[in-house]
Amino acid sequence: MPHLRPATRDDIPTLQALIARSGRELSVGFYSPAQADAITVHVFGVDTQLIDDGTYFAIEDGDEIVACGGWSGRRTLFGGDQHKHGEDNRLDPATEPARIRAFFVHPAQARRGLAHMLLDACLDAARAAGFTAIELAATLPGEPFYRRFGFEATERFDLALPDGISVELVRMRLQL
């Protein structure tokens, strides 16, 4: 039975491997292999601030981490440590939306309700922290999942990556 728990710094190597596999394999049909590789290398990854804040979760099935994801009351919209620039200030729950961050599921465990379990935990925690809205930057594979739970697209944009590669992302928002 899958079990959700806060991620720890000790989980980082396992989370990074899961994120890399998920990012590449679940992007098939949405992004080219070069796009999937570029976004996985340059953007996807663990944001250690979320682990330190206690807002990043791991889902274990037995002794294996099969999914991860979290939420944040900080300004950064997306990306792991390698993608962040500058200070990551806290958001004002009264006027700014919280963030959904870095949901990844092991490809062999996809479509089994794990991302839904993560989303429920994140939305509950964001509400408890006083936020009235939440937003995210979805990849094209993730967009249909978030739409099913009421998120609406507010902007489509291309993220420029090294070697002339760009990847389309979708900013989405949900009123809590």
Backbone torsions as a table, in degrees:
resi	resn	phi	psi	omega
1	MET	NA	125.3	180.0
2	PRO	-62.4	143.0	-177.8
3	HIS	-131.0	126.9	178.8
4	LEU	-93.5	135.7	177.7
5	ARG	-148.8	160.8	174.4
6	PRO	-62.7	138.1	174.8
7	ALA	-74.2	152.7	177.6
8	THR	-123.1	166.7	176.9
9	ARG	-61.8	-28.9	177.2
10	ASP	-65.0	-22.2	179.7
11	ASP	-79.9	-13.5	-169.0
12	ILE	-53.0	-48.7	179.6
13	PRO	-58.4	-41.0	179.2
14	THR	-67.6	-41.7	178.7
15	LEU	-63.3	-42.6	-179.4
16	GLN	-61.5	-41.5	178.6
17	ALA	-65.8	-42.0	177.6
18	LEU	-62.6	-45.8	-179.5
19	ILE	-60.5	-44.6	-179.3
20	ALA	-63.0	-44.7	-179.6
21	ARG	-65.7	-47.4	179.7
22	SER	-61.2	-46.6	-177.7
23	GLY	-58.7	-39.5	-179.5
24	ARG	-80.6	-48.7	-172.1
25	GLU	-74.5	-35.3	-178.1
26	LEU	-86.0	0.2	176.1
27	SER	-91.4	-9.0	-179.0
28	VAL	-58.2	130.1	-179.9
29	GLY	91.8	-12.2	178.4
30	PHE	-112.6	-40.2	179.5
31	TYR	-128.1	153.6	174.4
32	SER	-68.4	161.7	176.1
33	PRO	-56.4	-37.8	178.9
34	ALA	-65.8	-40.6	177.5
35	GLN	-65.5	-46.5	-179.4
36	ALA	-60.7	-41.6	179.1
37	ASP	-66.0	-44.3	-177.5
38	ALA	-63.8	-45.3	-178.6
39	ILE	-70.2	-33.1	178.0
40	THR	-66.3	-42.8	-178.7
41	VAL	-73.1	-45.2	-168.8
42	HIS	-95.9	-15.9	-174.9
43	VAL	-126.3	-54.8	-175.7
44	PHE	-64.6	145.6	176.0
45	GLY	154.2	177.3	-179.8
46	VAL	-76.5	133.8	169.3
47	ASP	-99.7	104.4	-174.1
48	THR	-63.8	-21.6	177.0
49	GLN	-61.3	-37.6	179.1
50	LEU	-65.8	-40.4	176.8
51	ILE	-62.8	-46.0	-179.8
52	ASP	-63.6	-33.6	178.6
53	ASP	-78.0	-11.9	-177.8
54	GLY	76.8	22.6	-176.4
55	THR	-112.8	10.8	177.5
56	TYR	-115.1	134.0	-172.2
57	PHE	-118.7	153.5	171.2
58	ALA	-120.6	142.5	171.9
59	ILE	-110.6	123.8	178.7
60	GLU	-104.9	142.1	169.6
61	ASP	-123.6	107.2	-169.4
62	GLY	69.3	-125.7	179.4
63	ASP	-105.9	15.5	-178.3
64	GLU	-111.9	134.4	172.0
65	ILE	-79.6	120.7	-175.1
66	VAL	-113.5	-8.1	177.5
67	ALA	-161.2	157.4	176.8
68	CYS	-153.2	157.4	178.6
69	GLY	168.3	167.2	-178.6
70	GLY	-163.8	-167.9	178.3
71	TRP	-136.5	167.3	-178.7
72	SER	-149.7	145.8	171.1
73	GLY	-103.3	28.1	179.7
74	ARG	-117.1	164.2	-171.8
75	ARG	-64.8	-35.7	-175.6
76	THR	-57.6	130.4	-178.3
77	LEU	-87.8	-35.9	-177.9
78	PHE	-162.0	163.1	172.7
79	GLY	105.9	147.6	176.4
80	GLY	-81.1	-176.6	-178.4
81	ASP	-52.7	-37.8	-176.7
82	GLN	-68.8	-14.4	-177.2
83	HIS	-103.0	-14.3	-174.3
84	LYS	-78.5	148.6	178.8
85	HIS	-136.7	126.3	174.8
86	GLY	78.4	-172.3	-177.4
87	GLU	-72.8	146.6	-179.1
88	ASP	-111.8	81.0	-175.3
89	ASN	-67.9	157.0	177.4
90	ARG	-75.1	148.6	176.4
91	LEU	-88.3	158.4	175.1
92	ASP	-94.0	111.0	-177.6
93	PRO	-58.5	-24.6	-178.3
94	ALA	-74.4	-24.4	-173.5
95	THR	-130.0	-10.5	-175.3
96	GLU	-128.2	149.3	178.6
97	PRO	-80.6	145.2	170.1
98	ALA	-67.7	176.0	-179.1
99	ARG	-121.8	140.6	164.8
100	ILE	-92.2	134.7	-172.9
101	ARG	-134.2	135.4	161.6
102	ALA	50.6	60.8	174.0
103	PHE	-86.1	126.2	177.4
104	PHE	-141.9	137.2	-179.7
105	VAL	-125.7	138.8	175.5
106	HIS	-57.7	131.9	-177.1
107	PRO	-53.9	-34.5	179.1
108	ALA	-72.3	-12.9	-179.1
109	GLN	-108.9	4.8	-177.3
110	ALA	-62.3	147.8	176.1
111	ARG	63.3	38.4	177.1
112	ARG	-122.7	14.4	176.0
113	GLY	89.8	4.0	-177.5
114	LEU	-69.5	-44.1	178.1
115	ALA	-64.6	-35.3	176.4
116	HIS	-62.5	-42.5	177.5
117	MET	-60.6	-43.9	176.7
118	LEU	-62.3	-45.9	-177.8
119	LEU	-61.5	-44.9	178.5
120	ASP	-58.0	-45.8	-179.9
121	ALA	-62.8	-40.6	-178.8
122	CYS	-69.0	-44.5	-179.6
123	LEU	-64.4	-42.1	178.0
124	ASP	-60.9	-44.3	-178.7
125	ALA	-67.5	-39.9	179.0
126	ALA	-65.3	-41.5	175.9
127	ARG	-60.8	-45.7	-179.1
128	ALA	-62.5	-27.3	178.7
129	ALA	-84.5	0.7	175.5
130	GLY	96.2	4.1	179.8
131	PHE	-78.2	144.6	179.0
132	THR	-111.1	-4.0	177.1
133	ALA	-149.4	160.2	178.7
134	ILE	-145.2	145.2	179.5
135	GLU	-137.5	170.2	-178.3
136	LEU	-159.9	167.7	169.6
137	ALA	-112.0	108.6	-178.0
138	ALA	-90.4	144.1	166.2
139	THR	-77.0	166.7	178.4
140	LEU	-61.9	-37.8	175.9
141	PRO	-65.3	-29.5	-178.0
142	GLY	-84.0	-22.2	-175.1
143	GLU	-54.5	-47.3	-179.7
144	PRO	-61.7	-36.1	178.0
145	PHE	-59.8	-51.4	-176.6
146	TYR	-66.8	-35.1	176.4
147	ARG	-59.2	-38.7	-179.8
148	ARG	-60.0	-24.2	-177.8
149	PHE	-104.5	15.5	172.4
150	GLY	95.9	0.0	176.1
151	PHE	-68.6	141.6	178.5
152	GLU	-117.8	139.1	177.4
153	ALA	-68.3	132.5	176.8
154	THR	-114.7	-16.5	-178.8
155	GLU	-166.7	139.9	170.2
156	ARG	-111.5	136.6	179.6
157	PHE	-148.8	156.0	177.2
158	ASP	-98.8	128.2	177.1
159	LEU	-94.7	117.4	179.3
160	ALA	-78.3	130.0	179.6
161	LEU	-122.5	168.1	-179.8
162	PRO	-57.7	161.3	177.7
163	ASP	63.8	27.9	176.2
164	GLY	72.9	14.3	-179.6
165	ILE	-90.7	138.6	172.8
166	SER	-130.2	152.5	-177.8
167	VAL	-132.1	130.8	178.3
168	GLU	-77.1	132.8	174.1
169	LEU	-124.8	162.7	-178.3
170	VAL	-129.3	118.3	173.2
171	ARG	-77.5	130.0	-177.4
172	MET	-131.7	154.9	-175.3
173	ARG	-142.9	148.9	177.6
174	LEU	-138.3	131.5	171.5
175	GLN	-80.3	132.9	-177.8
176	LEU	-89.1	NA	NA
